[in-house]
Amino acid sequence: MHPLIRDIKHSLRPEYKNYLNKFASVMDSNIALVDSVAKYIVRHKGKGLRPLLVILSAKILDKPNDNTYLVAALIEILHTATLVHDDVVDKASTRRNFPSVNAIWKNKISVLMGDYLLAKSLISATKTNSLEIMNILAVTAKRLSEGELFQIEKSRKLDITETEYFKLVSDKTAALISACCELGAMTVNSSPEQRQALRSYGENLGIAFQIKDDILDYEGKQKIIGKPVGADLKEKKITLPLILALDQAPAPERKKIIKLVRKGITRTDVKAVLNFTEHYNGLNKARQEAEKYAHRARENINVFPPSPDKDNVLKFVEYVIQRKK
């Protein structure tokens, strides 16, 4: 675990424990197969970054409450549903260095489990007794689906522009992170201005997070990031580092790289595309973009007075930029 996330979790030990208890209770079912898959998911779930953001966004304003922990659990369940579906779409055999749900239970059960988790998150949201919270969760789920469909469309055409990339990232990643922060604020006493500040913080943080993710696909190590370097390229996903490099390259070289991706990339081809992206400054420019959005996220938090909770919110930005996986 990254030291910054370890520090944040350490300072939120009671709150994070409350979230984990709520998550376990919401995930519980009376169907043996669902319980088996759910237990596997819980055992191999990620770092819990999104629930942390829900708790932090509440705590920067007021004391977290039962609705805070419920929303944190619902966000994690919604996120898990999208990962289960993504692994089916991408035919992924692993997730975080462990066999994916579809690798063990096959596609039919995986799709149905993803549907079940999505329904579970939306139905459980009714327990907040807030129509606004339910609406934000539903709109977020819609945006996540739109982002994934748009990415599939662009992977077929291989014609994604920088503007389209940011639209995709906003829907596919930033929508959920932005919802975490706004919903966290909504579970406690908060003004419209405070909600807006945290929503914008989450949006900018989410964009920086996804750009960093795309950079790691070019420069990471498989044993660290948990997937092969160049995995996005093999799935014909053209992300910001390559988009920016293609913008700088002469037409003949640009066409050659697009042709490589279109035909289906080999291990040798991956190295060629990585070298091309580095040569035409795509990675450096992408790093600058990630820093730009991280800076915007920090500025969004300026409206809040100094506090240990504000320090944790700012630490989260540093983690996004520093992370290696």
N, C-alpha and C positions, 0 to 999 in steps of 0.2 A: 504493500500500500504506500502511496506517495506520502512523504512526511507532512505536507500541508493538510491533506485529507485526514491523516491520523490525528493531527492537532485539533482539527475542527470536531471530529468525532469524539475525541477525549473531552472536549469542553461541553459537548452535548450528550454525555453518557446517559443521564436519566431520560431525556427527551427521546433519544434514539432507541432506548430500550422500550419506551412506551409505543413508539412507532412499530417496532418489531412484533410486539405483542398484538397490536391491532392488525398488522399485516397477516399474521398467522391465523387470527380469528376470522378475518374476511376470506382468506383462501380456503378455509375448511369447507368440506362438502359432504354429502351422504352418498356419493357415487365412488366406488372403489377405484375405478380406472382414473377418474379425475384426481382423486387423492394421490394416487401413485405418481402421476405426471407432475402434479403440483409439488409434491415432496421433492421430486428430482429437481424441479426448477428452483425451489427454495434453497436446496443444498448447494446449487451451483450458480446462484444469482450473483450479480455484479457487486460493485462497491456501494451501491445505494446512494448515488450522487443526487438523483432527483428528489427522493424523500428528504435528504439533507437540505436541499434548497427550499423545500416547502417549510421545514422547521425553522431554518434561518430567517426566511422572509417573514414569518410570523414573529419570531423572537426579537427581531430588530425593532419591532413595534410594541409588543406586549407579550404576556405569558402564553405559550402554546396551550391549547386545550384539546378536548377529545375530538372535535372536528378537525383540528390541525393534523392529528395523527391519522384520522380516517382519510383525509384528503391525501396525505403522504402515501398511505397504503394504496389508494385508488390510482394515484399517478404511477406507482411502481407496477401495479397490475396491468394498467393500460400500456405502459412501456414494454412489459414482458409479452403482452399479446402481439404487439407489433414485431418484436424480435422473433417470436415463434413463426409468424407468417412470413417474415423476411427470409428466414432460413429455408422455408419451403420454396419460396420464389427463386432464391439464389442457389438452391440445391446444395446448401451448406451441410457438411458432415460434422463440423465441430462448431462450438460456441464457447469462447473463453478457455480453449485448450481441452474441453471435454466434449464427448459426443453430443450433438444437437438433439433436440426432441424428435425431429423427423428421422434422424439416423437410428434412433432406438424404436420409436413407435410408428414410423412411416408417415407418409403425407396425410392420409385421411384423418388419422387421430390428431395429427399436429394442427391441421386446419381447423378442425372442430374444437380443439383445445384453445386455440387462439381466439376463435369466436366466443367460446365460453368465457374466457378471461375478459374480453372486451365487454360482453354483456354484464358480467359480474361487476366490473368497475362502474358502469353507467347506472345499473340498478342500485348498487350500494350507495351511490352518490345521493340518492333520495333521502338517506338517513341524515344528511346535513340539513334537511328542511330548507334548502336554499335553491330556488329555481335558477338563480344566476350562476351558482357553482355548477349545477347540472348542465346548463347551457354551455359554459366555457369548456367543460370536459367533452361534451358532444361535438362542439365546433373543433376542438383540438383533434379528436379522433378523425373527423372528416378531413382536416388539413393533412394529417399524417398519411392518410390513404391517397389523397390527391398528390402529395409529394412523391410517394412511391410509384404511382401510375405515371406521373410526369417523367420520372427518372427512367422507367422502362421505355417510354416513348422515345426519349432522347438517346437511349443506348441503342435503339434500332436505327435511328437516323444519323447519329454521331455528328450532330450539328449544333450542340449546345453552345450558347453565347455566355459571356460573363454575366450579363443581366439575368438571363434565364437560370444560370447557376445559383445566383443569390436568391431568386424566387424559390427555387427547389430547396435550398438549404433552409430558408425561412419556414417552409412548410414541413420539411422532413425532420428537422432537428430543433430549430429555434422555437417552433410552435409549442412543443411540449415543455421545454425549459422555461419559456416565458410564462406558460400556464402554471408551472410549479410556483413561480415567484408571486404571480398575481393571486393565485388561490391561497397560498400561505398567508398573504396579507388579509385576504377576505375572511379568514377564519378568526381573526382577532379585530379589535377596534382599529380601523384605518380610514383615512380620508381618501377621496378620489385621487388627490395629487400623489399620495404615498403609493397607492395601488399602481398608478401610471408609472411612477419612478421605478418600481420593482418589476413591472411588466416590461418596460424598456430595457432595464438591466438584464432580464432573462433573455430577451430577444437578441441583444448584442452579445451576451455571453454564449448563447447557443450558436450563433453564426461563427464566433471565434472558435468554439469547440469543434464544429464540423470542419472548418478550414484546417485546424490542427490535425484532426483525424485524417483528412485527405493528404496532408503533408507526410504523416507517419506511414501511409501506404507506399510512399516513395523512399523514405529514408529509415524506416524502422527495421527491427529484427524480429523474425517470426517467433522466436522463443519468448520475446518480450510482449509483442502486441497481440499474440495469440492467433494470428492468421498470416498466410504467406504474403511477403512484400509483393506489391503489384496485383493483389487480389482484385481490386476495383477494375484495373485494366483488363484482366482476364474476363471480367463480367461485362466488358465494353462500357464501363462507366468512366466518362471523361470528366475529371474534377479540376478544381481551380489551378493547381500547379501546371497541368498540361494545357489548359485553356490559355493561360497567360504566356506559356512558352510558344504555343501555336500562333499567337498574335504577333510574336516577334520574329518568327522564322520566315525565310523566303518560301514562296508558293510551292516550289518543287519538293522541298523537305517536308513542308506541312502535309502535302498530299501523300507523301511516302509514309509518314507516321499514321495518318488516318487509315490508310490502306492496311497497315500492319494490324491495327486495332480491329478493323472491320473483318478481316479474315479469321481472326481468333489468334490471340497472342500465345507464343511459346515462351519457355524460360529464357531463351536467347533474345527473343524480341523484347521481353521485359527490360533486360539490361540496356538494350538500344534506346527504348523509350525513356528510361530513367536518365541515361546520358544526355539525350536530346533535351529533356526538361531542365536538367542542370545547366547545360550549355547555353540555353536561351533564357536563363535567369527566372524560370518559372517558379522554382522553389523559394528563391529569395523574395520575389514579389508576393508570393502567397504568404510567407512569414510576415511581411509588412502589413498585409491585409488583416491577418489574425491579430497583430498588435494594434491595428487601428480600431477594430471592433472591441478588443479588450479595453482600450483606453476609453471608448464610449461607455462601456459598462461601468467603469470606475466613476466616470463623470455622473452617471445616472444616480449613483449612491451619495453624491455630495449633499443632497437635500437632508440627509439624516445626520444627527449630531454624533460626535465621537462616542464609541462604546466598544466593549469587547465583541459584541454581536456584529457591529459594523466591520470590525477588523476581520472577523471570520468571513463575512460576505466578500470583502476585498481579497482575502486569501484564496477564495475560490477562483477568482480571476487569474491570480498568479499560477494556481495549479493548472488551469486550462492551457496556459502558455507554456509551462514547464514540462508538462507530462510527456512520458515516453511510450505510453500505451493507452 
